[in-house]
Amino acid sequence: MKFLLHTYGCQMNVRDAETVAALLEAVGHVQVGSEAEADAIIINTCSVRGKAEDKALGKARLLCFEKRNRQLIVGIMGCMAQRLGESIFDSVRGLDFIVGSRRHGSVPQLLARVAAGETQIADLGEAGEVTAIPHVHLDGTHAAFVTILLGCNRRCAYCIVPDVRGPEYSRPAAEIIAEVRQLAARGVREVTLLGQSVMNYGRANAVGIDVSAPSAFSEPLPRLLEAVAAVPGILRIRFTSGHPSGCTDELVRAVRDIPQICAHLHLPVQSGSDRILALMRRGYGRADYLDAIARLRVARPGFAITSDVIIGFPGETTEDFEATRSLMEEAAFENTFIFKYSPRPGTPAADLPETVDAEEKMRRNQILLIDQDRCGQAINEARIGQTVEVLADGPSLRNASRWAGRTSGNMIVIFENRADARVAPGDLVSVTITRAKPQTLYGELKTPSGLTPC
């Protein structure tokens, strides 16, 4: 059977989609690149914002309408399936199956059941179960996601993730290290350790890190980072998403002392207003956040910070919004993902009266986008003339004659892959920066010398 996966949402969803693809390929199915080729299409969904759910439901309805003209299996997996449950069958007529956020390992069996004639199958399980989650990967990649923490315990006022992803569960360290070793043996050079609140790794349950082994650290996440760095062949380590409370002295020291850790962290701030942060139940204030990123940058000069910001949260005033603008200016983010507040059913914030209308949300959104572009342009123009180390990914999506890669600081770099250089995906190359845009650097391929951390 030929299958296609449509994925919405975060890197955890991307990782879940890869798991499903690997499981389906293992039993003989073939992944294809277009809907027209596919016999089965699975929509991997997100519930963080209403817009993401609307897109997924709209896509599912269109695909089910197409079933009038051809044989096609359509399924929905992930957070939206977990949140809405079997009611999805009422809103998407013709849908064949739904799979919960921690039940995606059952997709091959569900496809077989639908092919045998069953329909409207639901496998939701419990949002908190951990035994049904396989951790398999597709071959042929040089960078991989590795899930280390499932679920979230933070209960931010606006967030539905704890309801659809379940409570926190940290995978055993030995299991993670075995997975990383297997990936390294298959040519993976960069791993990104994933968790909804990744710096909580090891806080909710024992993770089995060998405490008898010599270590410079006592906290679970720094110890895990140290162990991953010791795996032969792993050149770069990332971890996401972060929380200011996780920027402990040990974590900062790990960033400083473990060379494989990349010089970048995605650290959502959400607001620059202490009043709004308290309403959001984020567990820190403006000063705490700025202190966390300052300590990271002292430990690792040039350390890049990216962030998330929500605008239009209930009660946000003009003064609160200006506080967010000033924090963004002070923090000097490499990039910021800006979202208009979207109430999620069942969250505490959903009970708060909305005080910012759609037009004002859009206005504030545009202001922050302009601010961020100005900041990103200034940061990147300062890099012109520097020679940076880039992990080559392959041909650029927009221009196949040029190649793309990322710096340790997670900046995209576009460069010409000269015929004499013979650069392959996964190679570390030196690129001298010649031109800059707010989110992209352009440069010329050089010999590996005189590198500037970036």
C-alpha positions in Angstrom: 0.0 0.0 0.0 1.2 3.5 -0.8 0.8 6.0 2.0 1.3 9.7 2.7 1.5 11.6 6.0 0.4 15.2 6.5 1.8 16.6 9.7 0.8 19.7 11.5 2.4 21.2 14.6 5.6 20.8 16.6 8.8 18.7 16.3 7.2 16.1 18.5 4.6 15.6 15.8 7.3 15.4 13.1 9.0 12.7 15.2 5.7 10.8 15.6 5.2 10.9 11.8 8.7 9.5 11.2 7.9 6.6 13.6 4.7 5.8 11.8 6.5 6.0 8.4 9.2 3.6 9.6 6.7 1.1 11.0 4.7 1.2 7.8 7.7 0.7 5.7 8.8 -2.2 7.9 5.7 -4.2 6.9 6.0 -3.4 3.2 4.1 -0.2 2.7 5.7 2.5 0.6 5.8 6.3 1.4 4.9 8.6 -1.5 5.1 12.3 -2.0 1.7 13.2 -3.4 -2.0 12.7 -2.5 -2.7 11.4 -6.0 -0.3 8.5 -5.6 -1.5 7.5 -2.1 -3.8 4.6 -1.2 -3.8 5.8 2.4 -3.4 9.3 3.8 -2.9 9.9 7.5 -3.3 13.4 9.0 -1.0 14.0 12.0 -2.7 16.7 14.1 -2.0 19.5 16.5 -4.3 21.0 19.1 -2.2 23.9 20.4 -4.2 26.4 18.4 -7.6 26.3 16.9 -6.3 27.2 13.5 -4.2 24.0 13.4 -7.3 21.9 14.2 -9.3 23.8 11.6 -6.7 23.0 8.9 -6.5 19.3 9.8 -10.3 18.9 9.9 -10.6 20.8 6.5 -8.0 18.5 4.9 -9.7 15.4 6.3 -13.1 16.5 4.9 -11.6 17.2 1.5 -9.9 13.8 1.4 -13.0 11.9 2.5 -15.0 13.7 -0.2 -12.4 12.4 -2.7 -13.3 8.9 -1.7 -16.4 9.2 -3.8 -14.1 9.0 -6.9 -11.4 6.6 -5.8 -10.5 4.1 -3.2 -8.7 5.8 -0.4 -8.1 5.2 3.4 -8.1 8.3 5.5 -7.0 8.4 9.1 -6.3 11.0 11.8 -3.7 10.7 14.5 -2.2 12.8 17.3 -3.4 15.5 19.6 -6.6 16.5 18.0 -7.7 12.8 17.8 -6.9 12.6 21.6 -8.9 15.7 22.4 -12.0 15.2 20.3 -12.2 11.4 20.4 -14.8 9.6 18.5 -16.8 12.8 17.9 -14.5 13.3 14.9 -16.4 10.6 13.1 -19.5 12.8 13.2 -17.8 15.9 11.9 -15.7 14.1 9.2 -18.0 11.7 7.3 -16.2 8.8 5.7 -13.2 8.9 8.1 -11.7 5.4 8.6 -9.8 5.6 11.8 -8.4 7.8 14.6 -5.3 7.2 16.7 -4.5 8.9 20.0 -1.3 10.8 20.9 0.5 7.9 22.4 -1.0 5.1 20.3 0.6 5.7 16.9 2.4 2.4 17.1 -0.9 0.7 16.2 -1.2 2.4 12.8 0.0 -0.6 10.7 -2.6 -2.8 12.4 -5.4 -0.2 11.9 -4.6 0.1 8.2 -4.8 -3.7 7.8 -8.2 -3.7 9.6 -9.5 -1.0 7.3 -8.2 -2.8 4.2 -10.1 -5.9 5.5 -13.3 -4.0 5.5 -13.6 -2.4 9.0 -14.2 1.3 9.4 -14.6 4.0 12.0 -11.9 2.4 14.2 -10.8 4.4 17.3 -7.6 3.6 19.2 -7.2 6.3 21.7 -5.8 4.6 24.8 -4.9 6.8 27.7 -3.1 10.1 27.1 -0.5 9.1 29.7 0.4 5.6 28.6 4.0 4.9 27.6 4.2 1.2 26.8 2.7 1.5 23.3 5.2 4.0 21.9 7.9 2.5 19.6 11.1 4.5 18.9 12.1 3.6 15.4 13.6 5.8 12.7 13.8 5.9 8.9 17.2 5.2 7.3 19.4 7.6 5.3 19.3 10.8 7.5 22.3 12.6 9.1 20.1 14.4 11.7 17.5 12.8 13.9 15.0 13.6 16.6 15.1 11.5 19.7 12.2 11.8 22.2 13.4 11.8 25.8 10.4 13.3 27.6 6.7 12.6 27.0 3.9 14.8 28.1 3.9 17.9 30.3 3.1 18.8 33.9 3.4 22.6 33.7 -0.3 23.4 33.2 0.1 26.8 31.7 -3.3 28.6 31.7 -3.6 28.6 27.9 -2.2 25.2 27.0 -4.0 22.0 26.2 -0.8 19.9 25.8 -1.1 18.2 29.3 -4.6 17.0 28.4 -3.7 15.6 25.0 -0.1 14.4 25.6 -0.6 13.3 29.2 1.7 13.7 32.2 5.4 13.8 32.1 7.3 10.6 31.6 11.1 10.6 31.1 12.4 7.7 29.1 15.2 5.6 30.8 18.6 7.0 30.0 20.0 3.6 28.9 17.2 3.3 26.3 17.9 6.7 24.9 21.7 6.1 24.7 21.0 2.8 22.9 18.8 4.6 20.4 21.5 7.3 19.8 24.2 4.6 19.4 22.0 2.9 16.7 21.5 6.2 14.9 25.2 7.1 15.0 26.0 3.6 13.5 23.7 4.5 10.7 25.4 7.8 9.9 23.5 10.3 12.1 25.8 13.1 13.2 23.3 15.5 14.9 20.6 14.6 17.4 17.8 16.8 18.8 16.5 15.6 22.1 12.8 16.3 22.3 10.3 17.0 25.1 7.4 19.3 25.5 9.3 20.8 28.5 12.6 19.0 27.8 14.5 20.5 30.7 12.2 18.7 33.1 13.9 15.5 32.0 14.3 13.1 35.0 12.3 15.2 37.4 9.0 13.2 37.4 10.4 9.6 37.4 13.7 7.8 37.8 15.6 7.6 34.5 18.4 5.1 35.4 21.5 7.2 34.6 24.5 5.2 35.8 25.4 7.2 38.9 28.5 5.1 39.4 30.1 6.4 36.2 32.4 9.4 36.6 30.5 12.6 35.8 30.9 16.3 36.0 27.1 16.7 36.7 24.5 15.5 39.2 21.2 16.7 37.5 19.5 14.3 35.0 19.5 16.4 31.9 23.2 17.5 32.0 24.2 13.9 32.8 22.2 12.7 29.8 23.7 15.4 27.5 27.2 14.3 28.7 26.3 10.6 27.9 25.0 11.4 24.5 28.1 13.5 23.7 30.2 10.4 24.5 28.6 8.4 21.7 31.1 8.1 18.9 30.0 9.8 15.7 27.6 12.3 17.3 29.0 15.8 16.5 26.1 18.0 17.5 23.4 17.9 20.2 20.3 20.1 20.4 17.5 19.9 22.9 14.0 21.5 22.8 11.8 23.1 24.0 13.2 24.8 27.0 11.8 26.6 30.1 13.7 29.3 32.1 13.4 27.2 35.3 15.6 24.6 33.6 18.5 27.0 33.1 20.3 25.8 36.2 23.9 26.4 36.9 24.6 22.8 35.9 22.8 23.1 32.6 24.6 26.3 31.8 27.9 24.6 32.7 27.0 21.7 30.4 26.4 24.2 27.5 29.8 25.7 28.2 31.8 22.5 28.7 30.3 20.0 26.3 31.5 21.0 22.8 28.9 18.8 21.0 26.0 20.9 22.5 24.9 23.4 19.9 25.1 27.1 20.6 21.3 27.5 20.4 18.2 27.1 22.6 14.6 27.6 21.8 13.3 29.2 25.0 9.7 30.4 24.8 9.0 33.6 26.8 5.3 34.1 25.7 5.1 37.7 27.1 7.3 40.4 28.5 4.8 41.5 31.0 5.0 40.1 34.6 1.2 40.6 35.0 0.4 38.5 31.9 3.1 35.9 32.7 1.3 35.4 36.1 -2.1 35.1 34.3 -0.5 32.6 32.0 0.9 30.6 34.9 4.3 30.4 33.4 6.1 30.2 36.7 8.7 33.0 36.1 8.9 36.7 35.6 10.6 38.9 33.1 13.7 39.3 35.2 14.0 35.5 35.6 13.8 35.0 31.8 16.4 37.7 31.0 18.7 36.4 33.7 18.5 32.8 32.2 19.5 33.9 28.7 22.2 36.3 30.0 23.9 33.4 31.9 23.8 31.2 28.8 25.4 33.9 26.7 28.1 34.5 29.3 28.9 30.8 29.4 28.9 30.6 25.6 29.6 33.9 23.8 27.4 34.1 20.7 24.8 31.7 22.1 21.6 32.0 20.0 18.2 32.3 21.6 14.9 31.8 19.7 11.5 32.2 21.4 7.7 32.0 21.2 5.4 34.9 21.9 1.6 35.0 22.4 -0.1 38.3 21.7 -3.7 39.2 22.6 -3.9 37.0 25.7 -7.0 37.9 27.8 -6.4 41.1 29.7 -3.3 42.1 27.7 -3.2 45.9 27.6 -1.2 48.3 25.4 1.3 48.5 28.3 1.6 44.8 28.5 2.2 44.6 24.8 4.9 47.3 24.9 6.6 45.3 27.7 6.8 42.4 25.3 8.3 44.6 22.6 10.9 45.9 25.0 11.8 42.4 26.2 12.2 41.2 22.6 14.6 44.2 22.0 16.6 43.5 25.2 16.7 39.7 24.5 17.8 40.2 20.9 16.3 36.9 19.7 17.7 35.3 16.6 14.1 34.5 15.7 10.7 34.7 17.3 7.6 32.7 16.5 4.6 35.0 17.2 1.1 33.6 17.7 -2.2 35.3 18.1 -3.9 33.9 21.2 -6.4 31.1 20.5 -8.6 29.9 23.4 -8.5 26.1 23.9 -11.5 24.4 25.4 -11.0 23.2 28.9 -8.0 25.4 29.8 -8.2 28.0 32.5 -7.6 30.8 30.1 -10.7 29.8 28.0 -12.8 31.1 30.9 -11.2 34.5 30.8 -13.0 37.2 28.8 -11.2 38.1 25.6 -10.2 41.8 25.7 -8.2 42.1 22.5 -10.2 41.9 19.2 -9.0 40.1 16.1 -8.0 43.4 14.3 -5.8 44.5 17.3 -4.2 41.1 17.5 -3.3 41.3 13.9 -1.9 44.8 14.4 0.3 43.8 17.3 1.4 40.6 15.4 2.6 42.7 12.5 4.5 45.1 14.8 6.4 42.3 16.4 7.2 40.7 13.1 8.7 44.0 11.9 10.6 44.3 15.1 12.0 40.8 14.8 13.0 41.2 11.2 14.9 44.4 12.1 16.7 42.6 15.0 17.5 39.5 12.9 18.8 41.6 10.1 21.2 43.5 12.4 22.4 40.3 14.1 23.1 38.6 10.7 24.7 41.6 9.0 27.3 41.5 11.8 28.2 38.0 10.6 29.2 39.1 7.1 32.8 38.3 6.6 32.9 35.6 9.2 33.7 32.0 8.3 31.3 29.6 10.1 30.9 25.8 10.4 27.8 24.5 8.6 26.3 21.0 8.8 25.2 20.5 5.2 21.6 19.3 4.7 21.4 19.1 0.9 20.0 21.1 -2.0 18.0 24.2 -1.0 14.3 23.8 -1.3 14.0 27.1 -3.3 16.9 26.6 -5.6 18.3 23.1 -6.2 21.5 24.5 -7.6 22.4 25.8 -4.2 22.8 23.9 -0.9 21.5 24.6 2.6 22.8 23.8 6.0 22.7 25.1 9.6 25.2 26.5 11.9 25.6 25.4 15.5 23.4 28.4 16.4 20.7 27.0 14.1 21.0 29.7 11.4 20.2 28.6 7.9 23.1 29.1 5.5 22.8 28.9 1.7 25.9 28.2 -0.3 27.1 27.0 -3.7 28.2 23.4 -3.6 31.2 23.5 -6.0 31.8 20.4 -8.1 35.4 20.1 -6.7 34.2 20.2 -3.1 32.0 17.1 -3.4 30.0 18.0 -0.3 27.5 15.4 0.9 24.6 15.7 3.3 26.0 15.4 6.8 29.4 17.0 6.0 30.7 19.8 8.2 31.9 22.6 5.9 33.3 26.1 6.3 31.3 28.9 4.7 32.3 32.5 4.6 29.2 34.7 5.0 28.8 37.3 2.1 25.2 38.4 2.5 22.5 38.3 5.1 18.7 38.4 5.5 16.8 38.4 8.8 16.5 34.5 9.0 19.0 33.4 6.4 22.8 33.7 5.7 24.4 33.4 2.3 28.1 32.5 1.7 30.9 30.9 -0.2 32.3 27.4 0.5 35.8 27.6 2.0 38.4 25.2 3.4 37.9 24.3 7.1 39.9 26.9 8.9 39.4 30.1 10.8 35.9 29.2 11.9 33.7 31.6 14.0 31.1 30.0 16.3 27.7 30.9 14.9 
